[in-house]
Amino acid sequence: MNAQLDHLVVLADTLAAGVAWCEARLGVTPAAGGRHALFGTHNHLLAVGSPGFAQAYLEVIAIDPDADAPQRTRWFDMDDVRLQQEVRQHGPRLIHWVARVPDLAQALAALAARGIDAGACLQASRMTLRGLLQWRIAVRPDGQRLFDGCLPTLIEWGAVHPTDSLPASGIALHALRLQHPDAAPLQAALHACGLTDIGVTPAAAPGIEAVLHTPRGPVVLSSTL
């Protein structure tokens, strides 16, 4: 199975705060994304693709205050009160990443064989200015990120990918670095779902780092405070 990094997830207390953070940190305004009715969230997107990370993008996501209350727990631990408080106090932060796979059911079965429940396949969509985006994504009923966010959420896109219509940003993803106390099981899980090019460093505390090349020079986004 071949899997690739699809996008980085930056959580913000509000979408406006997330856009302001992106402008201050990266010098670019992310493009309007859309609303996710299933989870009561909305986003902005920024293309960060590079030769090593084709079609990669950065997602700034927040709870949509105008959405109806979702009938299920939100994805990416967005309902976690402690995480909400941290982002509200310290500002937007990289919290997770998403990997795209050609066959979501097969990838989930490979993780299940290792005793990892990554969630059920959900059909999702959102409207864009260029039409409907459709995808299948694995989300646990509790919305939990696995391995403290270091094991990616898995997604299988339909015929259209978000980067097909994103403008060039001048920013490129150079590296993704993972560290975790349970490095060996995490590495095995990554390999099981086809992510053989992503390494994990043993460490006392979990963490995700994304190195971006920007017109201002290298910028490192980290999941740690």
C-alpha positions in Angstrom: 0.0 0.0 0.0 1.2 3.5 -0.9 0.3 6.3 1.4 1.4 10.0 1.5 1.2 12.9 3.8 -1.9 14.8 2.7 -2.1 17.8 5.0 -1.0 19.4 8.3 -3.7 20.3 10.8 -3.4 23.6 12.7 -6.1 24.2 15.3 -7.2 27.7 16.2 -9.7 29.0 18.7 -11.4 30.9 15.9 -10.9 30.9 12.2 -10.0 34.6 12.2 -7.3 33.9 14.8 -6.0 31.1 12.6 -5.8 33.3 9.5 -4.0 36.1 11.5 -1.5 33.5 12.9 -0.8 32.2 9.4 -0.2 35.7 8.1 2.1 36.6 11.0 4.0 33.3 11.1 4.2 32.5 7.4 3.6 35.8 5.7 0.7 34.4 3.6 -3.1 34.5 3.9 -4.6 31.1 3.5 -7.4 30.6 1.0 -11.0 30.2 2.2 -11.9 26.5 2.6 -15.4 25.6 3.6 -17.7 24.2 6.3 -17.9 20.6 7.6 -21.5 20.1 8.6 -20.8 16.6 9.9 -18.4 18.0 12.6 -19.4 21.6 13.0 -16.1 23.0 11.9 -14.7 25.2 9.1 -11.3 25.9 7.6 -8.8 27.8 5.5 -6.2 26.1 3.4 -2.6 26.9 2.2 -0.7 24.9 -0.4 2.7 23.7 0.8 3.5 21.0 -1.7 7.0 20.1 -2.6 8.9 17.4 -4.5 9.0 15.3 -1.3 5.4 16.0 -0.3 3.3 16.2 -3.5 -0.1 17.9 -3.2 0.5 18.7 0.5 -1.4 21.5 2.2 -1.8 23.2 5.5 -5.3 23.3 7.1 -6.2 26.0 9.6 -9.3 24.6 11.3 -11.7 25.9 14.1 -15.1 25.2 15.5 -17.7 26.9 13.4 -19.8 29.1 15.8 -22.6 29.4 13.3 -22.9 25.6 12.7 -25.6 23.5 14.3 -24.3 21.3 17.1 -22.9 18.1 15.5 -24.5 14.8 16.3 -21.2 13.2 17.0 -17.9 14.1 18.6 -15.7 16.4 16.5 -12.6 15.1 14.8 -9.0 15.7 15.8 -9.8 16.0 19.6 -11.4 19.3 18.9 -13.9 18.8 21.7 -11.1 18.2 24.2 -11.5 21.0 26.8 -7.8 21.1 27.7 -6.7 21.4 24.1 -9.3 24.1 23.5 -8.0 26.0 26.5 -4.4 25.7 25.4 -5.1 27.0 21.9 -7.2 29.8 23.3 -4.4 30.8 25.7 -1.3 30.2 23.6 -2.6 30.6 20.0 -3.0 28.3 17.0 -0.8 25.3 17.0 0.1 22.3 14.8 -1.8 19.4 16.4 -2.0 16.6 13.9 -1.5 15.4 10.3 -3.6 13.5 7.8 -2.3 10.9 5.3 -4.1 10.0 2.1 -4.4 6.3 1.1 -5.7 4.7 -2.1 -7.9 2.3 -0.2 -9.1 3.4 3.2 -10.7 0.1 4.1 -7.5 -1.8 3.4 -5.4 0.6 5.5 -7.8 0.4 8.4 -7.7 -3.4 8.2 -3.9 -3.3 8.3 -4.0 -1.2 11.5 -6.7 -3.4 13.0 -4.4 -6.4 12.5 -2.0 -4.6 14.8 -4.7 -4.0 17.4 -5.2 -0.3 16.4 -8.8 1.0 16.0 -8.4 4.1 13.8 -12.2 4.5 13.5 -14.9 3.8 10.9 -15.0 5.0 7.3 -17.1 8.1 7.1 -18.4 9.8 3.9 -17.8 13.5 4.0 -18.0 16.5 1.7 -18.0 20.3 1.5 -18.9 22.8 -1.1 -16.2 25.0 -2.6 -16.3 27.8 -5.1 -15.4 25.2 -7.7 -17.9 22.6 -6.7 -18.2 19.7 -4.3 -15.3 18.0 -2.6 -15.9 14.5 -1.5 -13.8 12.1 0.6 -13.8 9.1 2.9 -12.1 9.6 6.2 -11.6 7.4 9.3 -12.7 9.0 12.6 -13.1 7.3 15.9 -16.5 7.8 17.7 -14.5 9.6 20.5 -12.7 11.8 17.9 -9.4 10.9 19.4 -6.1 11.3 17.7 -3.9 8.2 18.1 -0.4 8.2 19.5 -0.9 11.8 20.7 -1.6 13.0 17.2 1.6 11.4 15.7 -0.3 8.6 13.9 -2.2 10.4 11.1 -5.9 10.3 10.4 -6.4 8.5 7.1 -8.3 9.9 4.2 -9.3 8.7 0.7 -10.1 11.5 -1.7 -12.6 11.3 -4.5 -11.9 12.6 -8.0 -11.0 16.1 -6.8 -8.2 17.1 -4.4 -8.2 20.5 -2.5 -4.8 21.4 -4.0 -6.3 21.3 -7.5 -7.7 24.7 -7.0 -5.4 26.2 -4.3 -3.2 29.1 -5.5 0.6 28.8 -5.2 1.8 30.1 -1.8 5.6 30.2 -2.2 5.8 27.9 0.8 7.0 24.3 0.7 7.0 21.5 3.2 10.6 20.3 3.7 10.3 17.7 6.4 7.9 16.1 8.9 9.5 14.9 12.2 7.8 12.7 14.7 8.9 11.8 18.2 7.2 9.5 20.7 7.8 7.4 23.9 6.3 4.4 22.0 8.4 4.9 18.9 8.6 1.3 17.8 4.8 0.6 17.8 4.2 4.0 16.1 6.7 3.2 13.4 5.1 -0.2 12.9 1.7 1.4 12.6 3.0 3.9 10.0 4.5 1.1 7.9 1.3 -0.9 8.2 -0.7 1.8 6.5 2.0 2.5 3.8 3.9 5.4 5.3 7.3 3.9 5.0 9.2 7.2 4.5 8.2 8.8 7.8 10.6 8.1 10.7 10.0 8.3 14.4 12.5 9.3 17.0 12.2 7.8 20.6 11.6 10.6 23.1 10.2 11.2 26.5 7.3 13.3 25.2 5.4 13.0 22.0 5.8 15.7 19.4 5.3 16.7 15.7 7.5 19.1 13.8 6.9 20.4 10.3 9.7 22.3 8.6 8.5 24.8 6.0 10.6 26.7 3.5 9.1 30.2 3.2 10.2 33.5 1.5 11.3 34.5 5.0 13.4 31.4 5.5 12.8 28.2 7.3 9.9 28.0 9.8 9.4 25.1 12.2 5.8 24.4 13.3 5.6 22.3 16.5 2.9 20.5 18.4 4.5 21.2 21.7 4.0 24.4 23.7 
